[in-house]
Amino acid sequence: MADYQIVMPKMGESIQEATIIRWMVKTGDHVEEDDILTELATDKVDTEIPSPVAGKVVRILFPDGARVAVGEVIAIIDTDTGAGEQDEKTAGSPGQNVPASPVTDEIQAPVAPPESPKGANGTGGPSPAKGMESSPFKPETGPRDGRFYSPLVLSNARSENLPYAELGAIKGSGINGRVRKQDILTYLDARKSGPTETKRQPPPAPVAEKPASGLQPGDQIVEMDRMRKLIAEHMVMSKHVSAHVTNFVEADVTGLVQWRDREKDAFLSREKIKLTFMPAFVEATAQALKEFPGINASVDGTRIILRNNINIGFAVALPSGNLIVPVIKNADRKNLRGLAAELNRLAEDARAGRLAPDDIQGGTFTITNFGTFRNLTGTPIINQPQVAILATGNIEKKPAVIATPAGDAIAIRHRMMLSLSYDHRVVDGALGGLFLRRVADLLENFDTNRKI
């Protein structure tokens, strides 16, 4: 028998794990090269994994729904087509032939339901399972307390040699009490400082309990889909991590509107795509990011990472009602025509479910367009680990005071609101305000004689 190992592929620069949505084959099936083996999901993109070889599926190592680290073996295919039947121990349906490997044991720990306000140990967290109190966290075994732990958390626990009881007693700040990397680091810092230092710390602020959602006659229960759960977790995490501040400016974009009205029909006839305002918004934002690199940044603990590339993400509403953020790579190196083409391609692929994992990776700044829904503006939540997000509002005709050679006059102008939410941990009001004002100035001084 010649075994070929199918491993979880790396599907993006920063992707460390993926979820197996469903297997398209079962143990014992014969597959040809390029037959689809499984459907995977990363943060927001689903993708199919074809078989690189022909043969017989002899083992499926993870069931549907398992979250698996990149590089882990997920299935084994026997490429020797003349091989006999496998031992009964290797037969079965997906999820029934899972070996007791370290990663399998850890990844398949079920997600626990929401904890009650006080756990059995009276600390507000889960009680350690019986027999775990003094067991060391060995690499060949995993926690059995019913909580879900990501591969990153498990790796940190191993490196610090945390006993089961300590890992299980850490109160998680993630959704449903999920333990995050920062929770472990905070716990380790507190442990190193010792009891004397701990006593000097002020008592933790009381945490408000989640209000009960009592059902009333006629109410309908709709379960969150996978993407909505990810969005919810990401949004709560961002508000928990970053000190959000939002600034607003109003911009006079009359020249931009008149330019687009003049060019849009010829552009549609020539390029076969609509000319929207977004290419101009992205161009102005990219220029401002070059001038204010402190906004084109990320936070890593106490380090500020100033990004070399300007990769601008933009929010796209999907038919399901969810949002996804494709990324225009190197937006500062593209002209208006190139930006329009890339915006159109990514938006169409997003709505059709054709985005590749790389299409949503590597963003350094995000724009969300509230004007699409004729909203005046909004206060968007930062797309972590970025430090700011720009919101563009609806363009409306308004009376405004303008300066003329004969003096001030009231005229009808096209005006819009811009808002910038930024992380006040690393972006001060001066930097955020100057950047937002610069974006507005670039839009107000748009060259109406330019061709596209």
ZIHU-V589657 format. One record per residue. N is the residue number from 1. RES is the residue in one small letter. PSI is psi in degrees with one decimal (* if undefined). OMEGA is omega in radians with two decimals (999 if undefined). Layout:
N_RES_PSI_OMEGA + N_RES_PSI_OMEGA
//
This chain:
1_m_132.2_3.09 + 2_a_107.0_-3.09 + 3_d_135.6_3.04 + 4_y_124.3_-3.08 + 5_q_126.1_3.04 + 6_i_120.2_-3.08 + 7_v_155.1_3.06 + 8_m_116.8_-3.05 + 9_p_158.6_3.04 + 10_k_116.6_-3.00 + 11_m_17.3_3.11 + 12_g_160.7_-3.04 + 13_e_-41.7_-3.05 + 14_s_8.6_-3.11 + 15_i_124.0_-3.13 + 16_q_-15.2_3.14 + 17_e_164.5_3.10 + 18_a_161.0_3.14 + 19_t_133.9_3.05 + 20_i_108.8_3.14 + 21_i_-50.9_3.12 + 22_r_150.0_3.04 + 23_w_137.6_3.09 + 24_m_-6.4_3.12 + 25_v_169.7_3.05 + 26_k_166.6_-3.14 + 27_t_132.7_-3.13 + 28_g_-16.0_3.14 + 29_d_146.3_3.01 + 30_h_132.1_-3.14 + 31_v_148.9_3.03 + 32_e_163.3_3.09 + 33_e_134.7_-3.13 + 34_d_1.5_2.98 + 35_d_143.3_-3.12 + 36_i_125.8_3.13 + 37_l_-47.6_-3.03 + 38_t_159.3_3.05 + 39_e_127.0_-3.07 + 40_l_156.4_3.07 + 41_a_130.6_2.99 + 42_t_-150.9_-3.08 + 43_d_-48.3_-3.12 + 44_k_2.7_-3.06 + 45_v_133.6_3.04 + 46_d_144.9_-3.14 + 47_t_153.2_3.13 + 48_e_143.6_-3.13 + 49_i_114.6_3.12 + 50_p_160.3_3.10 + 51_s_129.8_3.12 + 52_p_-10.3_-3.10 + 53_v_166.1_3.02 + 54_a_146.1_3.12 + 55_g_-161.4_-3.08 + 56_k_131.4_3.10 + 57_v_112.4_-3.09 + 58_v_-22.6_3.11 + 59_r_137.8_2.99 + 60_i_116.0_-2.91 + 61_l_-11.6_3.13 + 62_f_141.4_-3.14 + 63_p_173.5_3.02 + 64_d_137.5_3.10 + 65_g_-9.1_-3.11 + 66_a_142.4_3.05 + 67_r_122.8_-2.95 + 68_v_137.9_3.14 + 69_a_148.5_3.09 + 70_v_135.6_3.11 + 71_g_-11.7_3.13 + 72_e_145.5_3.08 + 73_v_127.5_-3.12 + 74_i_-18.1_3.12 + 75_a_160.9_3.11 + 76_i_132.1_3.13 + 77_i_130.5_3.06 + 78_d_112.6_-3.10 + 79_t_-4.4_3.08 + 80_d_98.7_-3.04 + 81_t_-14.1_3.13 + 82_g_4.3_-3.10 + 83_a_150.6_3.13 + 84_g_-177.4_3.12 + 85_e_145.5_3.13 + 86_q_159.2_3.06 + 87_d_145.2_-3.08 + 88_e_-22.7_-3.13 + 89_k_-23.9_-3.12 + 90_t_-0.5_-3.12 + 91_a_164.0_3.09 + 92_g_179.0_-3.12 + 93_s_165.4_3.14 + 94_p_134.1_3.11 + 95_g_-12.0_-3.12 + 96_q_-8.0_-3.14 + 97_n_37.4_-3.09 + 98_v_120.9_3.14 + 99_p_163.9_-3.13 + 100_a_59.7_3.11 + 101_s_159.1_-3.09 + 102_p_-48.4_-3.07 + 103_v_-39.5_-3.14 + 104_t_-46.1_-3.13 + 105_d_-38.0_-3.07 + 106_e_-46.1_-3.04 + 107_i_-34.3_-3.04 + 108_q_7.2_3.01 + 109_a_124.2_-3.01 + 110_p_153.8_3.07 + 111_v_124.6_-3.09 + 112_a_149.6_3.03 + 113_p_164.8_-3.13 + 114_p_136.9_-3.11 + 115_e_152.1_2.99 + 116_s_163.2_-3.08 + 117_p_-31.6_3.09 + 118_k_129.8_3.10 + 119_g_179.1_-3.09 + 120_a_-21.9_-3.14 + 121_n_4.9_3.06 + 122_g_9.6_-3.09 + 123_t_-3.9_-3.08 + 124_g_-5.8_3.11 + 125_g_178.2_-3.11 + 126_p_152.6_3.08 + 127_s_140.6_3.08 + 128_p_143.1_3.13 + 129_a_154.9_-3.12 + 130_k_136.0_3.13 + 131_g_-0.5_-3.10 + 132_m_-8.6_-2.93 + 133_e_-38.5_-3.04 + 134_s_9.8_-3.11 + 135_s_129.3_3.09 + 136_p_156.1_3.12 + 137_f_92.0_-3.07 + 138_k_147.9_-3.12 + 139_p_-28.3_-3.06 + 140_e_-0.3_3.13 + 141_t_165.9_-3.13 + 142_g_167.9_-3.12 + 143_p_146.2_-3.12 + 144_r_30.7_-3.05 + 145_d_8.3_3.06 + 146_g_-6.0_3.13 + 147_r_153.3_3.05 + 148_f_132.5_3.07 + 149_y_127.2_3.12 + 150_s_158.8_3.10 + 151_p_-35.0_3.14 + 152_l_-42.2_3.13 + 153_v_-43.7_3.13 + 154_l_-37.8_3.12 + 155_s_-42.8_3.10 + 156_n_-39.5_-3.14 + 157_a_-40.5_3.12 + 158_r_-46.5_-3.06 + 159_s_-28.8_3.12 + 160_e_-0.4_3.12 + 161_n_45.5_3.12 + 162_l_130.5_3.03 + 163_p_160.8_3.12 + 164_y_-46.8_-3.05 + 165_a_-37.8_-3.12 + 166_e_-42.0_3.13 + 167_l_-42.8_-3.12 + 168_g_-23.5_-3.10 + 169_a_-10.0_3.14 + 170_i_126.7_3.13 + 171_k_120.6_-3.08 + 172_g_146.4_3.11 + 173_s_-3.0_3.13 + 174_g_-179.7_-3.13 + 175_i_138.9_-3.08 + 176_n_30.7_3.09 + 177_g_18.7_-3.11 + 178_r_133.7_-3.13 + 179_v_129.3_3.10 + 180_r_167.7_-3.13 + 181_k_-41.5_-3.11 + 182_q_-31.0_3.11 + 183_d_-40.2_3.11 + 184_i_-43.7_-3.13 + 185_l_-41.7_3.10 + 186_t_-42.6_3.14 + 187_y_-42.5_-3.12 + 188_l_-39.3_3.09 + 189_d_-43.0_3.13 + 190_a_-36.9_-3.12 + 191_r_-38.1_-3.14 + 192_k_-32.5_-3.10 + 193_s_-20.6_3.06 + 194_g_167.1_-3.07 + 195_p_-32.1_-3.12 + 196_t_-43.9_-3.14 + 197_e_-36.8_-3.10 + 198_t_-37.1_-3.10 + 199_k_-24.2_-3.11 + 200_r_-15.7_-3.09 + 201_q_143.3_3.09 + 202_p_152.0_-3.14 + 203_p_147.1_-3.14 + 204_p_146.6_3.11 + 205_a_144.1_3.14 + 206_p_139.2_-3.14 + 207_v_123.8_-3.14 + 208_a_135.1_3.11 + 209_e_149.1_3.11 + 210_k_126.8_-3.12 + 211_p_144.0_3.13 + 212_a_137.1_3.14 + 213_s_75.6_-3.12 + 214_g_135.3_-3.13 + 215_l_145.8_3.09 + 216_q_158.4_-3.12 + 217_p_131.6_3.12 + 218_g_-7.9_3.11 + 219_d_147.1_3.10 + 220_q_132.5_3.13 + 221_i_123.4_3.11 + 222_v_116.5_3.14 + 223_e_134.8_3.08 + 224_m_137.1_3.01 + 225_d_175.4_-3.05 + 226_r_-43.1_-3.11 + 227_m_-40.8_3.14 + 228_r_-36.5_3.09 + 229_k_-41.1_3.12 + 230_l_-42.2_3.12 + 231_i_-44.9_-3.13 + 232_a_-45.3_-3.13 + 233_e_-40.0_-3.11 + 234_h_-40.7_-3.13 + 235_m_-44.5_3.12 + 236_v_-41.1_3.11 + 237_m_-41.7_-3.11 + 238_s_-43.1_3.12 + 239_k_-31.3_3.13 + 240_h_-35.5_-3.02 + 241_v_-44.8_-2.97 + 242_s_146.2_3.02 + 243_a_96.5_-3.03 + 244_h_131.7_2.98 + 245_v_142.7_-3.12 + 246_t_129.8_3.05 + 247_n_156.2_-3.11 + 248_f_144.1_2.94 + 249_v_155.7_3.04 + 250_e_131.6_-3.08 + 251_a_141.5_3.05 + 252_d_106.5_-3.06 + 253_v_32.3_-3.12 + 254_t_-44.3_-3.14 + 255_g_-41.3_3.12 + 256_l_-41.9_3.14 + 257_v_-45.1_-3.13 + 258_q_-38.6_3.10 + 259_w_-46.3_3.14 + 260_r_-42.0_3.12 + 261_d_-33.6_-3.12 + 262_r_-32.4_-3.00 + 263_e_-19.5_-2.92 + 264_k_-38.5_-3.10 + 265_d_-45.8_3.12 + 266_a_-36.9_3.13 + 267_f_-42.9_3.11 + 268_l_-42.2_-3.14 + 269_s_-37.5_-3.07 + 270_r_-45.5_-3.01 + 271_e_-13.2_-3.13 + 272_k_23.2_3.03 + 273_i_153.3_-3.12 + 274_k_144.5_3.07 + 275_l_107.4_3.12 + 276_t_-176.1_3.09 + 277_f_-15.0_-3.04 + 278_m_-39.9_3.09 + 279_p_-39.2_3.12 + 280_a_-38.6_3.10 + 281_f_-43.8_-3.12 + 282_v_-41.3_3.14 + 283_e_-45.6_-3.14 + 284_a_-40.2_3.14 + 285_t_-43.0_3.14 + 286_a_-41.1_3.12 + 287_q_-42.9_3.13 + 288_a_-35.8_3.11 + 289_l_-35.2_3.08 + 290_k_-36.0_-3.11 + 291_e_-24.2_-3.14 + 292_f_74.6_-3.05 + 293_p_-17.9_3.11 + 294_g_-16.6_3.08 + 295_i_-28.8_3.12 + 296_n_68.5_-2.94 + 297_a_171.9_3.05 + 298_s_162.9_3.12 + 299_v_131.8_3.07 + 300_d_92.4_-3.09 + 301_g_-115.6_3.08 + 302_t_13.0_-3.14 + 303_r_141.5_3.03 + 304_i_124.0_-3.13 + 305_i_112.3_3.07 + 306_l_115.5_-3.03 + 307_r_138.5_3.11 + 308_n_-42.8_-3.13 + 309_n_151.8_3.06 + 310_i_98.4_-3.11 + 311_n_108.7_-2.99 + 312_i_120.4_3.04 + 313_g_153.4_3.09 + 314_f_137.2_-3.06 + 315_a_134.2_3.11 + 316_v_128.0_3.07 + 317_a_130.1_-3.12 + 318_l_159.8_3.10 + 319_p_-27.4_3.14 + 320_s_-10.8_-3.06 + 321_g_-10.5_3.10 + 322_n_171.8_3.11 + 323_l_149.3_3.03 + 324_i_153.9_-3.04 + 325_v_88.1_3.00 + 326_p_159.5_-3.02 + 327_v_129.2_3.01 + 328_i_110.4_-3.11 + 329_k_138.8_3.11 + 330_n_52.0_-3.08 + 331_a_-28.2_-3.12 + 332_d_-13.1_-3.12 + 333_r_3.5_-3.10 + 334_k_143.7_3.06 + 335_n_179.1_-3.10 + 336_l_-39.9_-3.14 + 337_r_-43.7_3.12 + 338_g_-38.5_3.11 + 339_l_-41.4_3.13 + 340_a_-43.2_-3.14 + 341_a_-43.0_-3.11 + 342_e_-40.0_3.07 + 343_l_-44.4_-3.13 + 344_n_-44.0_-3.13 + 345_r_-48.6_-3.09 + 346_l_-39.1_3.13 + 347_a_-42.8_3.12 + 348_e_-42.7_3.12 + 349_d_-35.4_3.13 + 350_a_-46.9_-3.09 + 351_r_-26.9_3.13 + 352_a_-1.5_3.14 + 353_g_26.9_-3.09 + 354_r_4.1_-3.10 + 355_l_137.8_3.00 + 356_a_154.7_3.12 + 357_p_-35.4_-3.10 + 358_d_-19.9_-3.11 + 359_d_-18.5_-3.13 + 360_i_10.5_-3.12 + 361_q_154.6_2.97 + 362_g_10.8_-3.14 + 363_g_141.8_3.10 + 364_t_-12.9_3.13 + 365_f_153.3_-3.07 + 366_t_144.4_3.02 + 367_i_135.4_3.01 + 368_t_134.2_-2.99 + 369_n_94.9_3.06 + 370_f_-21.5_-3.14 + 371_g_-22.6_3.09 + 372_t_-33.3_-3.11 + 373_f_19.0_3.12 + 374_r_35.7_3.05 + 375_n_145.7_-3.11 + 376_l_-48.2_3.08 + 377_t_-170.0_3.12 + 378_g_174.7_3.09 + 379_t_84.6_-3.02 + 380_p_158.9_3.10 + 381_i_136.6_-3.07 + 382_i_136.8_3.10 + 383_n_95.2_-3.09 + 384_q_146.6_0.07 + 385_p_24.6_3.10 + 386_q_170.9_-3.08 + 387_v_-1.0_-3.14 + 388_a_158.3_3.08 + 389_i_136.6_-3.11 + 390_l_135.5_3.04 + 391_a_132.9_3.09 + 392_t_133.2_-3.08 + 393_g_-176.3_-3.12 + 394_n_140.4_3.08 + 395_i_121.4_-3.07 + 396_e_150.9_3.02 + 397_k_128.8_-3.12 + 398_k_149.2_2.98 + 399_p_135.7_-3.11 + 400_a_152.7_3.09 + 401_v_125.8_3.13 + 402_i_154.3_3.11 + 403_a_129.8_3.09 + 404_t_165.4_3.09 + 405_p_-26.3_-3.14 + 406_a_1.0_-3.12 + 407_g_-176.7_-3.12 + 408_d_145.6_3.13 + 409_a_159.1_3.07 + 410_i_128.0_-3.11 + 411_a_161.5_3.06 + 412_i_121.5_-3.10 + 413_r_156.9_3.04 + 414_h_118.3_-3.08 + 415_r_153.7_-3.14 + 416_m_154.7_3.08 + 417_m_138.6_3.00 + 418_l_138.0_3.08 + 419_s_145.3_3.14 + 420_l_116.3_2.97 + 421_s_130.8_-3.11 + 422_y_160.2_-3.09 + 423_d_106.3_-3.04 + 424_h_-4.9_3.02 + 425_r_-35.7_-3.03 + 426_v_-14.9_3.12 + 427_v_114.1_3.10 + 428_d_167.5_-3.12 + 429_g_-36.0_-3.14 + 430_a_-47.0_-3.13 + 431_l_-46.7_3.13 + 432_g_-42.8_-3.13 + 433_g_-42.3_3.13 + 434_l_-40.3_3.12 + 435_f_-47.4_-3.11 + 436_l_-41.2_3.11 + 437_r_-36.2_3.14 + 438_r_-40.1_3.08 + 439_v_-44.9_3.13 + 440_a_-42.0_3.14 + 441_d_-41.0_3.13 + 442_l_-37.3_3.11 + 443_l_-38.4_3.14 + 444_e_-29.5_-3.12 + 445_n_29.8_3.12 + 446_f_135.9_-3.12 + 447_d_104.9_-3.08 + 448_t_-5.6_3.12 + 449_n_-4.5_-3.09 + 450_r_153.7_3.14 + 451_k_154.4_3.13 + 452_i_*_999
//
